Amino acid sequence: MDLQTTIYLMVGLSFSLYIGIAIWARAGTTSEFYSAGGSVHPVMNGMATGADWMSAASFISMAGLIANMGYGGGLFLMGWTGGYVLLAMLLAPYLRKFGKFTVPQFIGDRFYSKGAAIVAVICLLTASLTYIIGQMTGVGVAFSRFLGVPSEVGIYVGMGIVFLYAVFGGMKGITYTQVAQYVVLILAYTVPAVFISLQLTDTFLPQIGLGGTYSGTDMSLLAKLDSVVIDLGFGKYTTTTAGSPLNMFMYTLSLMIGTAGLPHVIMRFFTVPTVKDARSSAGWALVFIAILYTTAPAVAAMAKLNLHSTVNTAVAKGGDLYAPEASIVAETRPDWMKRWEKTGLLKFEDKNGDGRIQYYNDKTKDDAAKAKADAAGWKGNELTVNADIIVLANPEIALLPNWVIGLVAAGGLAAALSTAAGLLMAISSAVSHDLIKNVFVPSISEKKELLAGKVAMAVAIVVAGWLGLNPPGFAAGTVALAFGIAASSLFPAIMMGIFSKKMNKEGAMAGMLSGLAVTLFYVFAHKGIFFIKGTDFLPLIGGANPFFGITPEAFGAVGAMVNFTVAFIVFKMTPEPPEHIQHMVEAVRIPRGSKLVGGSH
């Protein structure tokens, strides 16, 4: 069976499975639509959380960013995993005990204000929509390569699939679909990694292979990679940081607290019967997430080494990387390169007319590398590789069997679609439950509320798809912005709501609005207003990264500090919360027992 047929078959089978599950588990009540009826087993919920959690950014983009950034890319591993621990330990059990299944509902009740709930909905919609743009970008990348269609068409197809199982299945359908998607995506990530680890290091486990010996040499894999990238003018793989140490710290912190404030993951803890189950499913989710996150650094390093050894034959042989015969002949380049060139995510341009492909850093500050490139007659880097293709192209670069490539295609799509569905659920419940039911039309019937949720979801799919056609950056970069927005707006309000019985509605609302405003201002200055190209205003703030060199992706941590500070100042100048609210906060902090999940106490 040829490669394209294998891919169609594996992607088609996985899609049939998801839609079949959604039809089998479709939601009939608002409780099933919003929280799967609170009846999901903790292990199943752990798997669903893992799929919800490991988005296109984790599956498609993260290893690519680590491959590009080297050691500095580790901030994604530390930030996202650390944030998950923060969420599981500090927030999930208390929110589950509170018994409301959405973040705006918790904020509205805890801060005894419909205004606070509306502000929380605005923050949630901003973060969730930004996050979905990243998923749609990933869907476009995967579809454009594997179905041989332009990425725009890929995004439209992805929108249709998500619409089918998210709108009809609600949280119940999404939960069981995500269990299947977790199995698909984790096999798709680990199977190629095991194959490639055996090829390069003779070690079965990629996590150990990363620190193992490069086959046929007495050098370690990482030492070999370091010597190659340094020789070709790239930074040292094992020590490069993401900007300054301050920026790397703020970036990691922003991802951590953004993770803990993300509404679609928090909602997962309301699908289990009790507080004990919420804690248990958080633990299981961490196990399922760790399988992928501990594999990612190995995937990144091995894919990078494989890419270099494909383009430069001297990498594997250990010869002179700048020798004329080392660079591969463009005419005989592998088929996988030609396939990716069609997507526009891999580009080749013969700048010196020698018919060969030179891949090196032509902007290097390393004088030795510059001198070698000049002596070899190289006229600039001739290969451009989008970071988002590293994982998807990994099995093709390593010349693995067709079924493995098909599995990776299905896994990439599963990762993007599972998270998109979770985010759409958060958006849907925020609009139908938190705005329409709790604020504007309290007397709405259950049937009409359900319909409003489905309409909100459909509109969100269209908006996210449209924005996904013009993303502000790589999938993981876009997702990092979403985490920054959640970090600066929702996380401080949730933390103060649980751990400060004195924090009042005025302080919480002022904090959320100021944190969100300052973060969006800084992000839009760099990326354009609502990420629309050509609307950025960098000169107004003094050029790129003017605030101590902090990048927009890392600015969420600064926004969170502004949020806490403003909330504290306003709280000092306004009345304390009512006595019954203070007692309620104290009761929520006692971890024993729980209320049933529902719309009201």
C-alpha positions, 0 to 999 in steps of 0.5 A, a space after each residue: 500500500 502506498 504512503 498516501 493511501 496508508 495516511 488516508 486510511 489511518 486518518 479516516 479510521 481515527 475520524 470515524 472512531 471519534 464521530 462514532 463515540 460522539 454519537 454514542 455518548 451524545 449529551 441529552 441534558 445540560 448536566 451531560 453537556 457541561 460536565 458529562 453528568 459528573 460520572 466519568 471514572 478518574 483514570 478515563 478523566 485522566 486520559 481525557 485531561 491528557 488529550 485536552 492538555 496536549 494540544 497541537 502545540 505539545 504534539 506538533 510544535 513543542 519538539 520543533 521549538 526545542 529543536 530550534 531553541 535547544 536547552 532554552 526550549 525546556 521552558 515549555 516542558 517546565 512551564 506546562 508541566 509545572 503549571 499542571 502540578 500547580 493546578 492539580 494541587 492548588 486549584 482543582 480540588 477547591 474548585 471541585 468542592 465549590 461545586 460550580 462547573 465553570 470558572 466565571 460561575 465560581 468568580 461570580 459567586 465567590 465575588 458576589 457579583 454578576 459584573 465579576 462573572 461578566 469580566 471573567 467571561 471576557 477574559 475566558 473568551 479572549 484566552 480561549 479564542 487565542 488558544 484555538 487559533 494555535 490549534 487551527 494552525 496545527 490542524 492546517 499544518 497537518 492536513 496540508 501535508 498529509 491530505 495534500 491540500 492547502 492549509 486553508 482547506 485543512 483548517 476548513 475540514 478541521 472546523 467541520 470535524 470538531 463541529 460534528 462531535 463537539 456540538 452534538 456530544 457536549 462534554 460527555 461526547 468530548 470526554 470519551 472522544 478525548 480518551 480515544 484521541 489520547 491513545 492515538 496521539 500517545 502511540 503516534 508520538 512514542 512509536 516513532 521515537 522508539 524506532 529512531 532511538 534504536 536507530 541512533 543510539 541502540 537504546 529502546 527508550 528515547 528518554 535514555 537514548 537522549 543521554 546515550 552514545 551515538 551509534 558507531 561512535 564513542 560520543 554521546 548523542 548530545 555531544 555529537 549534535 553540539 559539535 554539528 550545530 556549532 560547526 555550522 554556526 548555530 548556537 550550542 544546543 545544550 546551553 542556549 537560553 530563550 533570550 535573557 535568563 530573566 525572560 526565560 524565568 518570566 516565560 516559564 512562570 507565565 506558562 505555569 500560572 497560565 496553565 493553572 488558569 486555563 478554563 478548559 482544563 479546570 472544567 475537566 475536574 467537574 466530570 468526576 463524582 467526588 473531590 477525591 476523584 478530582 485529585 485522583 484524576 489529576 494524578 493520572 493525568 500527570 502520568 499520561 502527560 509525562 509520557 509525552 513530555 519526557 519523550 519530547 526532548 529526545 524527539 527534538 534532538 534526534 530529529 534535528 540530528 537526522 535533519 542535518 545528517 540528511 542534508 549534509 552527508 558528512 554529519 554521519 560519516 564524521 568528515 568535513 561539513 564544508 567539503 563540496 561533496 558533503 552537501 546533498 545534490 538538490 536533484 536527488 534530495 529525498 522524497 519527503 523534502 519534496 512532499 513538504 515543499 508543496 506545503 510551503 513549510 520547507 523551502 529550498 533556494 540554490 543561492 550559489 548555483 552549485 546544484 547542492 543544498 547548504 544548510 547552516 546559520 548564515 547570520 552567525 556571529 562565529 567568525 570561524 564558521 563564517 570563514 569556513 562558509 566563505 572558503 567553501 563558496 557558500 552564499 547563504 543558507 539555502 534551506 528554510 524549515 518551519 519549526 512546526 514540521 519537525 515532529 510530523 516529518 520526523 518519521 519521514 526523515 528517519 525513513 520509517 515504515 509508511 504505517 508509522 507516518 500514517 499514525 503520526 498524521 492521525 496523532 497530530 490531528 487528534 492532538 489539535 482536535 481534542 484541545 479545540 473541542 475542550 476550548 469550544 466547550 469552555 467558550 460554549 458554557 461561558 456564553 450559554 451558562 454564565 452570560 445568558 442563564 446566570 446574567 441576562 435570562 435567568 428564566 431560560 429553559 434547559 432546552 433553550 440553554 442547550 441550544 444557546 450553548 451549541 450556537 455559541 460553539 458553532 460561532 466560536 468555530 467559525 471565528 477561530 477558523 478565520 483567525 487560524 488562517 492568519 496566525 500570529 506565529 508558530 502553533 506553540 508561540 500562539 498558544 504561549 500568548 493564550 497562556 499569558 492572557 489566562 495568567 494575567 487575568 483569570 489565575 490571580 482572581 481564582 487564587 485570591 478567591 480561594 486563598 483570601 477570604 477578605 478579597 472583595 469584588 471591586 479588587 478582583 474586577 479591577 485586577 482582572 481588567 488591569 492584568 488583561 489590559 496591560 498584557 493585551 496592550 503589550 502583545 498587540 503592540 508586537 503582534 497586531 490588534 487581535 493578531 491582524 497583520 499590519 496593525 502592530 504599534 511597536 514604535 509607540 512602546 519603544 521598539 521590540 521587547 522594551 520592558 527589560 527585554 521580556 518577549 510578548 509570550 512571556 509578558 503574562 507573568 508581568 500582567 499577573 503581577 499587575 493584577 495582584 497589585 491593583 486588586 490589593 490596592 483597590 481592596 484596601 480602599 473598598 468595603 470587605 466582602 459580606 460575612 457569609 462569603 468569608 464563611 463560604 471561602 473558609 468552608 471551601 478550603 476544607 478538602 473533606 466532602 463536596 457538593 454535587 456539580 450543578 448550576 446552583 447550590 
